[in-house]
């Protein structure tokens, strides 16, 4: 693959770069797999991720504490079926 960074000066690309954008927010990925985590309450109210997570948790959502804990429990196969952007990320990572 040749990339032109200056007029008539080809540069050989060293790596392929893929870009994956989370669907609105990381919390959307958590909600995409929430069917198991929250006993089937998957996105029923169709509210914004943080608002819905707070309703499901029944307390304020703390991104730096709750995010990693919820993600560690996430069933990636369930979540990827509910989120095109997570599916894309996992495919790009070879998962």
Secondary structure as GFF3:
##gff-version 3
##sequence-region A 1 95
A	DSSP	beta_strand	2	6	.	.	.	ID=ss1
A	DSSP	beta_strand	9	12	.	.	.	ID=ss2
A	DSSP	alpha_helix	26	32	.	.	.	ID=ss3
A	DSSP	alpha_helix	34	37	.	.	.	ID=ss4
A	DSSP	alpha_helix	49	57	.	.	.	ID=ss5
A	DSSP	alpha_helix	63	73	.	.	.	ID=ss6
A	DSSP	alpha_helix	76	82	.	.	.	ID=ss7
A	DSSP	alpha_helix	84	93	.	.	.	ID=ss8
###
